Amino acid sequence: MLLALAACASPALAVDGYYQTKTPYAPQQDPATYAAPPDGFQPIYTQLVARHGSRGLTGMKGDAALHAMWQQAAAQDALTPLGRELGPDILALMRANALLGHGVAGIETPGYGNLSQTGIEEHRQLAARLLARLPALFAQVGQDAATAPRQLIIIHSGVDRARDSSRFFTQSLLEQAPALAPLLTLPPAPAPYPQGRPPGVPPVRQPDGVNRFLLYAHKLAPQTDLVADRADPYDATYGASQAYQRYLRTKQLHALMDAPAKEPEAAAHARHVLERLFAPAFLARFERGASYADTGSYTFTSADGKLTRTMTGSGKSVIRSRNAAATKLYELYAIAAGMRHEVPADFSRYMPADDARYYAAVADHEDFYAKGPATVESKGVTWRFALALREDFFKEVDALASGDLRHAAKLRFTHAEMLIPLASAMGLPGAQTPLPATTPYSHAGNPWRGAQVSPLAANLQWDVYRNGEGRLIVRQLYNEKETPFQAACEGARIAPGSVFYDYAGLQACYGHVALR
């Protein structure tokens, strides 16, 4: 039954529309081309960390600001024929986001930030391909469920779209392999946090299955996650998270991220995008201080009439320049790529390919410094908080090496803000090299691409095999492509060019020491 899934579970590779980290997911290798394990080795375990699937906008912000700009232009008869179509399409996108998830079993609270149907299917198919890749492992685990049960550990960040991704993933697992149902385990969340509470103030209890220290470490907060005990196993993670959040506020980072907007190319692309939609005289109002904010209220009702939502803007998202307006439009174009089931509008009409390529490059520039390898001088501040997640991968295999086979799989669900740093911490190809602060990131000279490092539903997987002598070997899949470990691990390959690595060698080349 599991083998039959392979033919139906591989979506076609997505066409590159320059969506950057909003690129809908596609596996990067045909499963039929995966290398067979060496003779005598059998799969005994697999583990995964995956970004949530394709989603809607996280809140009504730039979409409402851009719609306010369009409304003002419409009132002044300052729209081109194509521009007149933009407003209704923005409104359709806003409506889809406000109602996103309504009527979908498994989505608890409809609205902005939820998974789209594309995102749901990405995780369902990812699960189906996992089963198809390791049929012997899961068949054995299912057969032994009653007599020698092993656990399939499920954890997530606690954020709705990561939690829901885990649910749709596991739902797909159980549809194909129902014998696994009693093995699914949501472990208790790390507790008690925050530490150092006033007397009588209880800890903030997280639901079972949540681990913010592993899967939301980029945003650990004192009110929920404070670590005051230096001996706590998450002390270093909490400290690295606070250092990262301070880094995000530094003038040095903002100077790096703001650099593209000061180049003549920015003005040229903004003009090319916007003058297809708005009259030049209307756009000239920016030079006289015009601005447009998300201050309106919008009421949307679902097609079945069962849900009505009124959304009111905060006024905090403000468009003050041509470049800001074109960038907001690019963001709508990118998010719409993963909402094709919910939004009939074609936003590619408003974002020519050359301009989409430019804005994707700018987004890559920003993410390289804010989430990726960043600068040599930043000393890994953008990824050190992900070291605990890297260590968690090793600890799982350490248990196998010691003879503890209680876990058959560990499945983790998180966000781009964790997947991108993990790629740096792992030293994955194209994701690991920082730049001197004096050398600007550029698409022409740097291989780092958000669409490859962390598309929607991006994932890192380790398959573990064992032979009769107890030797463990590991294959790494990154977005389902057999991927080498960091360059320092070359000597850990079981043979030159092999995709399988000796686990003891991996421990050595990453400096991991197993706890006894």
Phi, psi and omega in degrees: 000319183291321181298329183292344182287333189303322184289334186256358191249009183248102178292156177294150177300136181290143173290136183285103176262013180063053180265357179056226183286000173265012179294124175302149189285145167212135177298146187262007176209143175290122181304334180295343182262002178297143179290142175283145178294157178299157178305137177092352181257135178237146178291134178237353186190153170214153177215155189213147161231131185226141170289152174302162181282183180306141187221176172272185174298149183282344178187163178281101185222268183297329179296316180290324178295317179292324177293323177297320176297315180297318179299319179295319179294321179297320180295333181260009181054045185246031180247144171282169176306318177293321180299327179296335179277343183295315184303308177300327179289321175299317180296322177296321178293318178298317179299314180300321179289320181296330184252007189300125180096353179298130179080003180262117178299128181106345175261114187281318185232102181298153174139188180309143174091351181282165172294144170273174176300325176299315180296322177298314183292327178303316182283327176296317180288324177301317178296317180299320180289326176299313178299317182292331181287326185234057184299323182295319180299307186286330175296317180293317180299317179295319180294326183270005187302324183276326187260321180221068188295139172243161186257145167251105186276130180240123174224156180210177185283341186098346177279142189311311188290332175285317177300316182292325176300318179297322181292315181290326176298308183290328175301318179294319177306312187286332175296324182272330184221074185300338180295345180280348188308312183289352183267345181294130186226125172258104183289156176302146177292151175305139184202162358263132177227152359286149177278163178072029180287153173299153180305136178086352179267117184287160176292164175273109183278125175264148179297156173304141179094348181269134170219095181291329182293331177267326194238000174218031189291344178290346188222035177296136187238143180304323185289343179237335193231007186308130173247113182256345182266114183296340179273356180295139181297341180257012181299314181295322179295315180298315179298319179293326177295316180294321177297319179296316180295327173292319179302320181298339181262001186284149177295326181298316179295315182294328176295319178295316184286332182276350186303316183301326183294341181270353181277148179304331181300326181297314180295323182294316180290320178298318179296317181296319179292311191281328182286350171283346187241324186237149177294139179307323181295324178293318179294332179295345178297336177300323180292343179257016173094010179296146176210159184221128186236164180276069184255356185278171173241141184224136177243129182233139178237137180293160182299330180273000178074006185269348180224126173236131180230135174251122182250133179237127181291155181273343184081003184271341178265112188234133176259118184241001184207163175301316183298319179296320180295315180293323178295318177297321179294320176300320180297322177291319177302316183291315183291328181295338181298329180262011181235034186291336177284334185260334186237112181287346185291145178255098183284350176294340176297333185261356184226088179305152188303318181296324179287320177300319179298318180296311183291330173295322178295321177295317178297321176297318177303313182294316182289329177302317182276328185270333184230337187266211185295333178060215186260158174302320184292337180284348170055040174079014182298335182280352182222354183295332178292346178270359181296328178296324177292318176300316179297327179297324175299314181293319182299324178298319181283330173305317181299318178298317181297330180273000179096004180271105184253023183299325180267127173265336179198153171229124187239119186241145184227127193213213191223166178301326182294348173253323181295318182295311176299323179298321178301321176292315181297329179278347183069037183288150182304133178078001186233001195248348193259116176283166179245149169301146182302335181276356181247103184293145171297139174214146177299324184293327187247006185222134183279355185292123180224126179301325182295333178265322183288317182208071167293172175298138184067019175306150184206152173236130183227144172240125171259130183247132180238153179223145176255183184295338178272000179087008178287136179254134173233155187229136169247135180253132175242129177241115189052040176066022174248132175301120193229133179292153170286181184302158188302329181295347182266009183306321181288350180273351176300142182287344175200153180305129179081355181290150174271359179258136184239141174291129185295321178299323177294322178295319177304316183292316187284341174262000180069027180273132178245120180289137176284138180261000000 
